Amino acid sequence: MSTNRSYKAQQVLDRMAQKLTRQMVGSLVACVHCGNCTEACHYVQANPGDPTYAPAYKADRTRRLFKKHFDWTGRVLPWWVKGGTVTTDKELTELKDIVFGKCTNCRRCSVNCPMGVDFAVLNRMARGLLVHVGIMPEGVAVVSKDQWEIGNQMGVLPEDYRETIEWMSEELCEEVGDEGAAIPIDKPDANIVYTINPREVKYDPRSIADAAKIFWAAKESWTMPSEGWDMTNFGLFSGDDDLGGAVARRVYDKVRELRGKKLVMSECGHGYRSTTCEGPNWSQTDIDFELESSVITMLRYVKNGTIKVDPVKNDSSYTFHDSCNNARSCGLLEEPRELLGLVVGDFREMHPNRAENYCCTGGGGAMSMSEYTPQRLKSAIVKANQLKATGAKYVVTSCHNCVDGLADLIKHYQLDMQVTQLVSLVASALVIEKPAGEAESGEEPEG
């Protein structure tokens, strides 16, 4: 060990020894530098001639540490296998700019790798090593602190959350003319416990009312929790498994406390992935209730006739953006398209799509890292061209993070397009039937 290595650099190497799982080691040793990942990356496409954006190059910044310190070939012949080390805090800061600033962990490179290398797993591990020693973008630190201390990633206070729910509840009851449409909080033994992205409380409360309207029309037994309602998880973006486990555990514990039968998550790609796929491992928790994306819930309501919709009510043109975490990481590919086809009349497919779709460029927590905004928006030209080619007036996505990423690039590139979500389209397409025997407005009852 070098006697000149900084304390933080040594801590990074010590932490790496604890984080080397079989999956990570497999990805660290399997790369043959074939270049398939390079062609798949939107950062590379938007920055031709700059090799530092290539996924293999970025992964090699972590791989060299593995080769030097943990693989026997690197300990014997480091020059042969390109093993290297890290000794200064400046080198750690340079690594930060690569793993946070030049990658959104979208995994498009991973699905195009013939050797099965998961570059996003390696990049997330590298982020976690840096976070462990306090080297991270300021926005990541702030959001993580809010989620640790306040319980949600946007620092929404309990009273603000409850006031927003009550506000939306009152408006909905007035809209539908039924006090029974009120949004229940902490209702025990409900079929559904509905969790959301804090962005909905802070910036888009109408999406909460839209979901409530759908649940009301479906005559669903449901509730929103007073705590553990944030199903997003910044641990996925920061690489902090401890944060990831704590956040997931809060959600699971509240569902159990309320004795809910099913946890339904609003439209958020990383929240769905974190809570459904990663959270049980991070929190070391066995899940004894169902977990479901609200996309599946709404599709089931429409298909089995629980709610009725009229696609004519959504009379514009629409395309669909696949959230990286929903599509590539969780396989939620056909269900959103099927639902969209049932609630709009003019759907135009984007190309490429599904698992090959391009990132909104706001993934991986990029929207919180203001220092990297210029290069993020520059790389967004790939997505902007993809959107523009559809000619659609609306891009639909099942992810609040993508809403912000897409809205940002639409504004930057001055596209004639707006962003919306499935919950809003389903709510606007609802056909609310009056109870049997209720007289139509202006009609005199018989007799």
C-alpha positions as CSV (number, residue, x, y, z in Angstrom):
1,M,0.0,0.0,0.0
2,S,1.3,3.4,-0.9
3,T,2.2,5.5,2.2
4,N,1.3,8.6,0.2
5,R,-2.4,7.6,-0.4
6,S,-4.9,10.0,1.1
7,Y,-7.3,8.9,3.8
8,K,-10.3,9.1,1.5
9,A,-8.6,7.2,-1.3
10,Q,-7.8,4.4,1.1
11,Q,-11.3,4.3,2.4
12,V,-12.6,4.0,-1.2
13,L,-10.4,0.9,-1.8
14,D,-11.4,-0.6,1.6
15,R,-15.1,0.0,0.8
16,M,-14.6,-1.5,-2.7
17,A,-13.5,-4.8,-1.1
18,Q,-16.8,-5.0,0.7
19,K,-18.9,-4.2,-2.4
20,L,-17.5,-6.7,-4.9
21,T,-20.3,-9.1,-5.5
22,R,-20.3,-11.9,-8.0
23,Q,-22.3,-9.8,-10.5
24,M,-19.9,-6.9,-10.2
25,V,-16.8,-9.1,-10.6
26,G,-18.3,-10.8,-13.6
27,S,-18.9,-7.4,-15.3
28,L,-15.4,-6.2,-14.3
29,V,-13.6,-9.1,-15.9
30,A,-15.9,-9.8,-18.9
31,C,-15.4,-6.6,-21.0
32,V,-13.6,-7.3,-24.3
33,H,-13.7,-3.6,-25.5
34,C,-15.7,-4.5,-28.6
35,G,-17.3,-1.1,-28.9
36,N,-21.0,-2.1,-29.0
37,C,-21.7,-0.1,-25.8
38,T,-20.1,3.0,-27.4
39,E,-22.6,3.0,-30.3
40,A,-25.5,2.6,-27.8
41,C,-24.7,5.6,-25.6
42,H,-26.5,8.9,-26.1
43,Y,-23.6,10.8,-24.5
44,V,-21.2,9.4,-27.1
45,Q,-23.6,10.2,-30.0
46,A,-24.0,13.8,-28.8
47,N,-20.2,14.2,-28.2
48,P,-18.5,12.6,-31.2
49,G,-14.7,12.4,-31.0
50,D,-14.6,12.4,-27.2
51,P,-13.6,8.9,-26.0
52,T,-14.2,9.8,-22.3
53,Y,-17.9,9.4,-22.8
54,A,-17.6,5.8,-24.0
55,P,-19.1,3.3,-21.5
56,A,-16.1,1.0,-21.6
57,Y,-13.8,4.0,-20.9
58,K,-15.9,5.1,-17.9
59,A,-16.1,1.5,-16.6
60,D,-12.3,1.2,-16.9
61,R,-11.8,4.0,-14.4
62,T,-13.3,1.5,-11.8
63,R,-11.9,-1.6,-13.5
64,R,-8.3,-0.5,-13.1
65,L,-8.7,-0.4,-9.4
66,F,-10.1,-3.9,-9.4
67,K,-7.3,-5.1,-11.5
68,K,-4.6,-3.5,-9.4
69,H,-5.9,-4.3,-5.9
70,F,-8.2,-7.4,-6.1
71,D,-7.4,-9.4,-9.2
72,W,-4.2,-11.6,-9.0
73,T,-3.1,-10.7,-12.6
74,G,-3.0,-7.1,-11.7
75,R,-1.0,-7.6,-8.6
76,V,1.6,-9.6,-10.6
77,L,1.5,-7.8,-13.9
78,P,-0.5,-4.5,-13.5
79,W,1.0,-2.9,-16.6
80,W,-0.2,-5.9,-18.7
81,V,-3.9,-5.8,-17.5
82,K,-3.9,-1.9,-17.2
83,G,-4.2,-2.0,-13.5
84,G,-4.0,1.3,-11.6
85,T,-4.7,2.9,-8.3
86,V,-6.0,6.1,-6.7
87,T,-3.9,8.1,-4.3
88,T,-5.3,11.7,-4.1
89,D,-8.6,13.4,-3.4
90,K,-8.2,15.2,-6.7
91,E,-8.3,11.8,-8.5
92,L,-11.5,11.0,-6.6
93,T,-13.0,14.3,-7.7
94,E,-12.1,13.5,-11.3
95,L,-13.8,10.1,-10.9
96,K,-16.9,11.8,-9.5
97,D,-17.2,14.0,-12.7
98,I,-17.1,10.8,-14.8
99,V,-19.5,8.5,-12.8
100,F,-22.0,11.3,-11.9
101,G,-21.6,13.7,-14.8
102,K,-21.1,11.5,-17.9
103,C,-23.6,8.7,-17.2
104,T,-27.3,8.5,-16.3
105,N,-27.1,4.7,-15.5
106,C,-29.7,4.2,-18.2
107,R,-28.4,0.7,-19.0
108,R,-28.7,1.0,-22.8
109,C,-25.1,0.1,-23.1
110,S,-25.7,-2.9,-20.8
111,V,-28.5,-4.4,-22.9
112,N,-26.3,-4.0,-26.0
113,C,-23.2,-5.8,-24.5
114,P,-22.7,-9.2,-26.0
115,M,-20.6,-10.2,-22.9
116,G,-23.3,-9.3,-20.5
117,V,-21.4,-6.5,-18.8
118,D,-23.7,-4.4,-16.7
119,F,-22.0,-1.0,-16.9
120,A,-24.7,0.7,-14.8
121,V,-24.0,-1.7,-11.9
122,L,-20.3,-0.8,-12.0
123,N,-21.1,3.0,-12.3
124,R,-23.5,2.8,-9.4
125,M,-20.9,1.0,-7.3
126,A,-18.3,3.7,-8.1
127,R,-20.8,6.4,-7.1
128,G,-21.4,4.6,-3.8
129,L,-17.7,4.4,-3.1
130,L,-17.4,8.2,-3.5
131,V,-20.5,8.9,-1.5
132,H,-19.0,6.8,1.3
133,V,-16.2,9.3,1.6
134,G,-18.4,12.4,1.0
135,I,-17.4,13.1,-2.6
136,M,-20.5,13.8,-4.6
137,P,-22.4,16.5,-6.4
138,E,-24.1,19.0,-4.0
139,G,-27.5,18.1,-5.2
140,V,-27.0,14.4,-4.4
141,A,-26.0,15.3,-0.9
142,V,-29.0,17.6,-0.3
143,V,-31.5,15.1,-1.7
144,S,-30.0,12.2,0.2
145,K,-30.0,14.3,3.4
146,D,-33.7,15.1,3.0
147,Q,-34.6,11.5,2.4
148,W,-32.6,10.4,5.5
149,E,-33.9,13.1,7.8
150,I,-37.3,14.2,6.6
151,G,-38.5,10.9,5.0
152,N,-38.8,12.0,1.4
153,Q,-36.4,13.2,-1.3
154,M,-37.9,16.7,-1.7
155,G,-38.1,17.6,1.9
156,V,-41.9,17.8,2.0
157,L,-43.0,18.4,5.6
158,P,-45.8,16.2,7.1
159,E,-48.2,19.1,7.4
160,D,-47.6,20.1,3.8
161,Y,-48.2,16.6,2.6
162,R,-51.5,16.3,4.5
163,E,-52.6,19.8,3.4
164,T,-52.0,19.0,-0.2
165,I,-53.9,15.7,0.0
166,E,-56.8,17.5,1.7
167,W,-56.8,20.2,-0.9
168,M,-56.9,17.7,-3.8
169,S,-59.6,15.7,-1.9
170,E,-61.9,18.7,-1.5
171,E,-61.5,19.7,-5.2
172,L,-62.2,16.1,-6.3
173,C,-65.4,15.8,-4.2
174,E,-66.6,19.1,-5.6
175,E,-65.8,18.0,-9.2
176,V,-67.6,14.7,-9.0
177,G,-70.3,15.8,-6.6
178,D,-69.7,13.0,-4.1
179,E,-68.2,13.3,-0.7
180,G,-67.4,9.6,-1.0
181,A,-64.6,10.6,-3.4
182,A,-62.5,12.0,-0.5
183,I,-58.9,10.7,-0.4
184,P,-58.5,8.4,2.6
185,I,-55.4,8.6,4.8
186,D,-54.2,5.7,6.9
187,K,-57.3,3.7,6.3
188,P,-56.7,0.2,7.7
189,D,-57.3,-3.1,5.9
190,A,-57.6,-1.4,2.4
191,N,-57.0,-3.4,-0.7
192,I,-54.5,-0.8,-2.0
193,V,-52.0,1.4,-0.2
194,Y,-51.0,4.0,-2.8
195,T,-47.6,5.6,-2.6
196,I,-46.2,8.5,-4.7
197,N,-43.3,10.5,-5.9
198,P,-42.8,13.7,-3.7
199,R,-42.7,15.7,-6.9
200,E,-46.5,15.1,-7.1
201,V,-47.0,16.9,-3.8
202,K,-44.6,19.7,-4.5
203,Y,-45.1,20.4,-8.3
204,D,-47.9,18.3,-9.7
205,P,-50.7,17.7,-7.1
206,R,-53.2,17.2,-9.9
207,S,-51.8,13.8,-10.6
208,I,-52.8,12.8,-7.0
209,A,-56.4,13.9,-7.7
210,D,-56.4,12.1,-11.1
211,A,-55.4,8.8,-9.3
212,A,-58.0,9.4,-6.6
213,K,-60.6,10.0,-9.3
214,I,-59.8,6.7,-10.9
215,F,-59.9,4.8,-7.6
216,W,-63.2,6.4,-6.9
217,A,-64.7,5.5,-10.3
218,A,-63.4,1.9,-9.7
219,K,-65.1,1.8,-6.3
220,E,-61.7,0.7,-4.9
221,S,-60.9,0.2,-1.3
222,W,-57.7,2.3,-1.0
223,T,-55.7,4.6,1.1
224,M,-52.7,6.9,1.1
225,P,-50.3,6.6,4.1
226,S,-49.4,9.5,6.3
227,E,-45.8,8.2,6.5
228,G,-43.7,6.0,4.3
229,W,-45.5,7.5,1.3
230,D,-42.4,8.3,-0.7
231,M,-41.7,5.2,-2.9
232,T,-38.8,6.9,-4.7
233,N,-35.4,6.0,-3.5
234,F,-32.3,8.1,-4.1
235,G,-30.1,5.2,-2.9
236,L,-30.5,3.9,-6.4
237,F,-28.9,7.0,-7.9
238,S,-26.2,7.6,-5.2
239,G,-25.1,4.1,-4.8
240,D,-25.8,4.2,-1.1
241,D,-27.3,0.8,-0.2
242,D,-27.8,1.9,3.4
243,L,-30.0,4.8,2.3
244,G,-31.8,2.5,-0.2
245,G,-32.6,0.0,2.5
246,A,-33.8,2.5,5.0
247,V,-36.2,4.2,2.5
248,A,-37.6,0.9,1.3
249,R,-38.1,-0.3,4.8
250,R,-40.2,2.7,5.7
251,V,-42.6,2.0,2.8
252,Y,-42.9,-1.7,3.6
253,D,-43.4,-1.1,7.3
254,K,-46.2,1.3,6.7
255,V,-48.1,-1.1,4.4
256,R,-47.8,-3.8,7.1
257,E,-48.9,-1.3,9.8
258,L,-52.1,-0.5,7.8
259,R,-52.6,-4.2,6.9
260,G,-52.8,-3.3,3.2
261,K,-53.2,-6.1,0.8
262,K,-51.3,-4.5,-2.1
263,L,-48.8,-1.7,-2.5
264,V,-49.5,0.3,-5.7
265,M,-46.9,2.8,-6.8
266,S,-47.6,5.9,-8.9
267,E,-45.8,6.4,-12.2
268,C,-42.1,6.6,-11.4
269,G,-39.5,4.4,-13.0
270,H,-36.8,4.4,-10.4
271,G,-39.3,4.3,-7.6
272,Y,-40.9,1.2,-9.1
273,R,-37.6,-0.5,-9.6
274,S,-36.2,0.5,-6.2
275,T,-39.3,-0.6,-4.3
276,T,-40.1,-3.7,-6.3
277,C,-36.8,-5.1,-7.4
278,E,-34.0,-3.6,-5.3
279,G,-35.6,-2.6,-2.0
280,P,-36.1,-6.1,-0.6
281,N,-32.4,-6.8,-1.0
282,W,-31.2,-3.4,0.3
283,S,-33.5,-3.7,3.3
284,Q,-33.1,-7.5,3.8
285,T,-36.9,-7.7,4.0
286,D,-39.3,-10.5,2.9
287,I,-42.3,-8.9,1.2
288,D,-45.6,-10.5,2.3
289,F,-48.0,-8.3,0.2
290,E,-48.4,-7.6,-3.5
291,L,-46.5,-4.9,-5.3
292,E,-47.8,-3.3,-8.4
293,S,-47.2,-0.3,-10.7
294,S,-50.3,1.9,-11.1
295,V,-50.0,1.3,-14.8
296,I,-50.9,-2.3,-14.3
297,T,-53.7,-1.3,-11.9
298,M,-55.3,1.2,-14.4
299,L,-54.9,-1.3,-17.3
300,R,-56.8,-4.0,-15.3
301,Y,-59.6,-1.5,-14.4
302,V,-60.1,-0.7,-18.1
303,K,-59.8,-4.2,-19.4
304,N,-62.2,-5.8,-16.9
305,G,-64.7,-3.0,-17.2
306,T,-64.3,-1.7,-13.7
307,I,-63.9,1.7,-15.2
308,K,-65.1,3.0,-18.6
309,V,-63.1,5.2,-20.8
310,D,-63.7,7.1,-24.1
311,P,-60.5,7.7,-26.1
312,V,-62.2,10.4,-28.1
313,K,-61.8,12.6,-25.0
314,N,-58.0,12.7,-25.6
315,D,-58.2,14.1,-29.1
316,S,-54.5,15.1,-29.7
317,S,-51.6,13.1,-31.0
318,Y,-49.4,11.1,-28.6
319,T,-46.1,9.2,-28.5
320,F,-44.7,7.2,-25.7
321,H,-41.3,7.4,-23.9
322,D,-40.1,4.3,-22.1
323,S,-38.6,5.1,-18.8
324,C,-35.2,3.4,-18.6
325,N,-35.9,1.8,-15.2
326,N,-39.4,0.7,-16.1
327,A,-38.5,-0.7,-19.5
328,R,-34.9,-1.9,-19.5
329,S,-34.6,-2.8,-15.9
330,C,-38.1,-4.0,-15.0
331,G,-39.6,-5.2,-18.3
332,L,-42.6,-2.9,-18.2
333,L,-42.9,-2.6,-22.0
334,E,-46.3,-3.6,-23.4
335,E,-48.6,-2.7,-20.6
336,P,-48.3,1.1,-20.9
337,R,-48.7,0.9,-24.6
338,E,-51.8,-1.2,-24.3
339,L,-53.3,1.2,-21.8
340,L,-52.4,4.2,-23.9
341,G,-54.1,2.6,-26.9
342,L,-57.3,2.3,-24.9
343,V,-57.4,6.0,-23.8
344,V,-56.2,7.9,-26.9
345,G,-57.1,7.7,-30.5
346,D,-53.8,8.8,-32.2
347,F,-50.8,7.0,-30.9
348,R,-47.5,7.3,-32.8
349,E,-44.7,4.9,-31.8
350,M,-41.2,6.4,-31.2
351,H,-38.2,4.8,-32.7
352,P,-36.2,3.1,-31.3
353,N,-38.5,2.1,-28.5
354,R,-39.0,-0.3,-25.6
355,A,-35.7,-1.7,-24.2
356,E,-33.8,0.2,-27.0
357,N,-35.3,3.6,-26.2
358,Y,-33.0,6.5,-25.3
359,C,-32.9,8.0,-21.9
360,C,-34.8,11.2,-21.2
361,T,-31.3,12.5,-20.1
362,G,-32.6,13.3,-16.6
363,G,-32.1,9.8,-15.2
364,G,-29.7,8.6,-12.6
365,G,-30.4,11.6,-10.5
366,A,-29.1,14.0,-13.2
367,M,-31.8,16.5,-12.6
368,S,-30.4,17.2,-9.1
369,M,-26.8,17.8,-10.4
370,S,-26.9,21.4,-11.7
371,E,-23.1,21.5,-12.4
372,Y,-23.6,19.0,-15.2
373,T,-26.7,20.6,-16.8
374,P,-24.8,21.9,-19.9
375,Q,-23.5,18.5,-20.9
376,R,-26.8,16.8,-20.0
377,L,-28.7,19.1,-22.3
378,K,-26.1,18.8,-25.0
379,S,-26.6,15.0,-24.9
380,A,-30.4,15.5,-25.0
381,I,-30.2,16.3,-28.7
382,V,-30.5,12.6,-29.3
383,K,-33.8,12.4,-27.5
384,A,-35.0,15.7,-28.9
385,N,-34.5,14.4,-32.5
386,Q,-36.3,11.2,-31.5
387,L,-39.3,13.2,-30.2
388,K,-39.4,15.6,-33.1
389,A,-39.5,12.7,-35.6
390,T,-42.9,11.5,-34.2
391,G,-44.7,14.7,-35.0
392,A,-46.8,14.1,-31.9
393,K,-48.1,17.0,-29.8
394,Y,-47.7,15.0,-26.5
395,V,-45.1,12.7,-25.2
396,V,-46.5,10.3,-22.6
397,T,-44.3,8.7,-19.9
398,S,-44.8,6.6,-16.9
399,C,-42.2,8.3,-14.8
400,H,-42.1,11.6,-13.0
401,N,-38.4,11.9,-13.3
402,C,-38.8,11.6,-17.1
403,V,-41.5,14.3,-17.0
404,D,-38.9,16.7,-15.7
405,G,-36.1,15.5,-18.0
406,L,-38.3,15.6,-21.1
407,A,-39.8,19.0,-20.2
408,D,-36.4,20.4,-19.8
409,L,-35.1,19.3,-23.2
410,I,-38.4,20.3,-24.9
411,K,-37.9,23.8,-23.6
412,H,-34.2,23.8,-24.4
413,Y,-34.7,22.7,-28.0
414,Q,-38.0,24.6,-28.4
415,L,-40.0,21.6,-29.5
416,D,-43.7,22.0,-30.2
417,M,-44.7,19.3,-27.7
418,Q,-45.9,18.8,-24.1
419,V,-45.4,16.1,-21.5
420,T,-48.1,14.1,-19.8
421,Q,-48.6,10.8,-18.0
422,L,-51.0,7.9,-18.3
423,V,-52.8,8.7,-15.0
424,S,-53.8,12.1,-16.5
425,L,-55.0,10.6,-19.8
426,V,-57.0,7.8,-18.0
427,A,-58.6,10.3,-15.7
428,S,-59.6,12.6,-18.6
429,A,-60.9,9.7,-20.6
430,L,-63.2,8.5,-17.8
431,V,-66.9,8.0,-18.5
432,I,-68.7,8.6,-15.3
433,E,-72.2,7.0,-15.4
434,K,-74.9,8.4,-13.3
435,P,-76.7,6.1,-10.9
436,A,-79.7,4.3,-12.3
437,G,-82.8,6.3,-11.9
438,E,-81.1,9.6,-11.6
439,A,-82.8,12.2,-13.7
440,E,-80.9,14.0,-16.5
441,S,-80.3,17.7,-15.9
442,G,-83.3,19.7,-17.0
443,E,-85.6,16.6,-17.1
444,E,-88.8,16.3,-15.0
445,P,-89.2,13.1,-13.1
446,E,-92.1,11.0,-14.2
447,G,-95.2,10.4,-12.1
